[in-house]
Amino acid sequence: MKKIKVIVDRPIGYKDEFGNIYPINYGYIEGIMAGDGEEQDAYILGENKPLDCFEGFLIAYVRRRDDNEDKWVVSNFTFSVSEIKEQINFIEQYFDSYIELCESSE
């Protein structure tokens, strides 16, 4: 599996303009463009301290039915759909989305 580097712009503890505090690291993948014309957004699972950047494996996609801003989920560990959903629920509860696990290519 190829490693993916995520630049973290909203680390654990980040407070957004709506007052939400991020319980996981969240950022973007340089050089990979998403459907919204911005660099691809990504959640980082399994790292419990604020990060500036992270290299890990793509483990899942968060597919949004209502727009083209799918998110990627990156980690060095394996998570079930329910575990991923629990960790990303702070944002994804506002969207019509579903989680698609990646097939391991090891």
N, C-alpha and C positions, 0 to 999 in steps of 0.2 A: 504494500500500500504506500502511496506517495504521501509524504508529510505536507501539511498545509500550514502556512504562517498566517496568524490572525493578529492584526494591529488592534489593541484594546483602546477604545475611546470612551467606554463606560464601564469602569471596573466595579467590582463588588463594593457596595456602599455609596455608589454614585446616586445623587438625587436629581431627578429630571424636573422640568418646569411644571409638571403636574403633581409633584410631591412624592412620586414613586421612588422608592429606594431599590436599586438593583441588587438582588441576592446572588447573582452570578456575573462573571465577566462577559462582556458583550462588545463586539467590534466589527471590523470589516477585513476582507481579504484583498490585499493589493493586487491589482492587475486582472481581477476577474469581475466583469461587469454583470450586474443583475438586470432584470427586466425594467427596472425603474430608471435606468441610466446611471445609477450610482454603483460604487464598488460593492461587491457581495457582502451582505451582513451575516454575522455568525455568532452563535452562542458557544461559550466554552464551558464544558461540564467537567467536574472532578478536580478543579483547582480552587481551593477555598481561601485564597488571599488575593488582594488586588494585583493585577498584572499589567505590564505595558505592552507585551506581546507574548505569543504562545505558538509553539509548533506542535501540531497533533494531527490526528487522522480524522477524515470525514466519516462520521458514524451515522448521520441521519439528515433528512431534509424536513423542514417544516413547510408544508405546501399550503398556501393560502388560496382559498377558492374565490375570494372577493377582489383580489388584485394580483399583480405579478411580482410582489415583493416576497418571494420565498426566502426563508432563512436556512443557513447551513448550521449543523451542530457538529462541533469538533471536540475530540477528547483523546486521551491515551487509554481509556477504559471502555468497556462495553456497558451499555445501559439499555434497559427495556423501554418500550414505548411509554409505559406508565411512569417510569422514573424520569424520562425526558420531559414528559408532559408536566409532571409535578414541579420540575425545576424551572421550566420556561413559562409557566402559567401566569406569572405576573404581567407579561405583555400579551401573550397569545389568548388570554381570556377575552380580549376585546375583538378578536378576529375569528372568522370562520376558517379554521385551519385543521390540518391533520398531519400526523407524523409518519414519515416513510423511512424505515431503517435501511441503511446501505448494506449490500451484500459484502461480506468480508472477502478480500481477494488474496488472503494469505495462503 
